[in-house]
Amino acid sequence: MTPLSDELLRQSRIESVAQSLREDIGTGDITAALIPEGRRARARVITRVPAVIAGQSWVDEVFRQLDPSVTVTWEVADGQQVSANQTLFTCDGPARSLLTGERSALNWLQTLSGVATRCRQFADQVAHTSVQLLDTRKTLPGMRLAEKYAVTCGGCYNHRIGLWDAFLIKENHIAACGSIAEAVRQARQIAPGRPVEVETENMDELQQALKAGADIVMLDEFSLEDMRAAVNLVAGACRLEASGGINRDTLVPIAETGVDYISIGTLTKDVEAIDLSMRLHVQASPDPG
């Protein structure tokens, strides 16, 4: 589907991390001000539960913006499966900076690792098939690109990034345009070369979309029997995507019908953050004598 641009991701990361620091620090961290300014410390961050890690660059960006003198040393990589109580990274620097940046850094890491962990669980269920699991636009506001990055760390794939990079022609678009054929025709004129996907709710609409030349046809809440029939009907002429209320119980039977893609909103919208903990060790102050 749509690849996530490294530059677009970098720009988004800089902006979103800056916002997360602004909302947390405001006019200044008054609690960290209790600590003598020159005191240094080392912090170790662990995960309390098994997880798939995602979000290293967001943690690095937090401390880069907050205090470039902080050194972050990673012991794991994005996409890596880790065990409970495993150390993820350490950081060294001014104690004030480590404590001020702690929550913003862990918020990013726990949320994105939660996405990656869920995605890996779903991907593992269908590893015996050739299907690709896709995310959707059901993401947290302001975290679209970060979450989509985390999806790839968990072994799943990105659908369109937003409303600009691919067509997804749904029921209301079809009604407003007059027909599936007319909607596809206009899409080819408006943005030649952009992928055109049509959502269908029955076999008749599938045939219309196929005849109109859609690149991808979404099978919205089709029965398993109809999905298998759709795969036989299309025979590779376009790609097929299953969608609509898919969960862990229904995932494998759908994947085994032979569809190319399955889109699942829960990969990003119902995620449980990973439980992380930072443990601080304050270095002894130099002997003034």
Long-range contacts (C-beta under 8 A, 24 or more apart in sequence): 1-132, 1-134, 1-157, 1-158, 1-159, 1-160, 1-166, 1-195, 1-261, 2-158, 2-159, 2-160, 2-161, 2-165, 2-166, 2-195, 3-158, 4-145, 4-148, 4-149, 4-152, 4-158, 4-161, 8-145, 8-161, 9-145, 9-146, 9-149, 12-144, 12-145, 12-146, 13-57, 13-58, 13-61, 13-145, 13-146, 14-61, 14-65, 16-58, 16-142, 16-143, 16-146, 17-58, 17-61, 17-62, 17-65, 17-104, 17-108, 18-65, 19-142, 20-62, 20-104, 20-107, 20-108, 21-62, 21-65, 21-66, 21-101, 21-104, 24-103, 24-104, 25-100, 29-96, 29-99, 29-100, 31-99, 32-95, 32-96, 32-99, 32-100, 33-96, 35-95, 35-96, 35-99, 36-285, 37-94, 37-96, 38-94, 39-94, 39-95, 39-96, 39-282, 39-283, 39-285, 40-92, 40-93, 40-94, 40-95, 40-282, 40-283, 41-92, 41-93, 41-94, 41-95, 41-98, 41-280, 41-281, 41-282, 41-283, 42-90, 42-91, 42-92, 42-280, 42-281, 42-283, 43-90, 43-91, 43-92, 43-98, 43-102, 43-278, 43-279, 43-280, 43-281, 44-87, 44-89, 44-90, 44-278, 44-279, 44-281, 45-87, 45-88, 45-89, 45-90, 45-91, 45-106, 45-109, 45-276, 45-277, 45-278, 45-279, 46-85, 46-86, 46-87, 46-88, 46-276, 46-277, 46-279, 47-82, 47-83, 47-84, 47-85, 47-86, 47-88, 47-113, 47-274, 47-275, 47-276, 47-277, 48-84, 48-85, 48-275, 48-276, 48-277, 49-84, 49-274, 49-275, 50-81, 50-82, 50-83, 50-84, 50-117, 51-81, 51-82, 51-113, 51-114, 51-116, 51-117, 51-274, 52-79, 52-80, 52-81, 52-82, 52-113, 52-116, 52-117, 52-119, 52-120, 52-153, 52-154, 53-77, 53-78, 53-79, 53-80, 53-82, 53-88, 53-109, 53-113, 53-116, 53-153, 54-78, 54-79, 54-109, 54-112, 54-113, 54-115, 54-116, 54-149, 54-150, 54-153, 54-154, 55-108, 55-109, 55-111, 55-112, 55-113, 55-146, 55-150, 56-89, 56-109, 58-105, 58-108, 58-109, 58-112, 58-146, 59-89, 59-105, 59-108, 59-109, 62-101, 62-104, 62-105, 62-108, 63-91, 63-93, 63-97, 63-101, 63-105, 66-97, 66-100, 66-101, 66-104, 67-93, 67-94, 67-97, 67-101, 69-93, 69-94, 69-97, 70-94, 70-97, 70-98, 70-101, 78-116, 78-153, 79-116, 79-153, 79-154, 79-155, 81-120, 88-276, 95-280, 95-282, 98-278, 98-280, 99-280, 102-278, 106-276, 106-278, 108-146, 109-274, 109-276, 110-273, 110-274, 110-275, 110-276, 111-140, 111-143, 111-147, 111-271, 111-273, 112-146, 112-147, 112-149, 112-150, 112-153, 113-150, 113-273, 113-274, 113-276, 114-271, 114-272, 114-273, 114-274, 115-147, 115-150, 115-151, 115-153, 115-154, 115-267, 115-268, 115-271, 116-150, 116-151, 116-153, 116-154, 117-154, 117-274, 118-154, 118-266, 118-267, 118-271, 118-272, 119-150, 119-151, 119-153, 119-154, 119-155, 119-156, 119-267, 120-154, 120-155, 121-248, 122-154, 122-156, 122-248, 122-251, 122-264, 122-267, 123-154, 123-155, 123-156, 124-155, 125-248, 125-251, 125-252, 125-255, 126-251, 126-252, 126-255, 126-262, 129-255, 129-256, 130-260, 131-255, 131-259, 131-260, 131-261, 131-262, 132-156, 132-157, 132-260, 132-261, 132-262, 133-157, 133-261, 133-262, 133-263, 133-264, 133-267, 134-158, 134-159, 134-241, 134-261, 134-262, 134-263, 134-264, 135-159, 135-263, 135-264, 135-265, 135-267, 135-268, 136-263, 136-264, 136-265, 136-267, 136-268, 136-269, 137-162, 138-265, 138-268, 138-269, 139-268, 139-269, 140-268, 147-268, 148-268, 151-267, 151-268, 154-267, 156-267, 157-261, 159-263, 160-195, 165-194, 166-194, 166-195, 166-196, 166-197, 167-191, 167-194, 167-195, 167-196, 167-197, 168-197, 168-199, 168-218, 169-196, 169-197, 169-198, 169-199, 169-214, 170-199, 171-199, 171-201, 174-198, 179-208, 180-205, 180-208, 180-209, 180-212, 180-214, 181-208, 181-211, 181-212, 183-212, 184-209, 184-212, 184-213, 184-214, 185-212, 188-213, 197-241, 199-243, 202-226, 203-229, 203-230, 203-233, 206-230, 206-233, 206-234, 207-233, 209-238, 210-234, 210-237, 210-238, 214-238, 215-239, 216-240, 216-241, 216-260, 216-261, 217-241, 218-242, 218-243, 218-263, 219-243, 219-259, 220-244, 221-245, 224-253, 224-254, 224-257, 227-254, 227-257, 227-258, 227-259, 228-257, 228-258, 230-259, 231-257, 231-258, 231-259
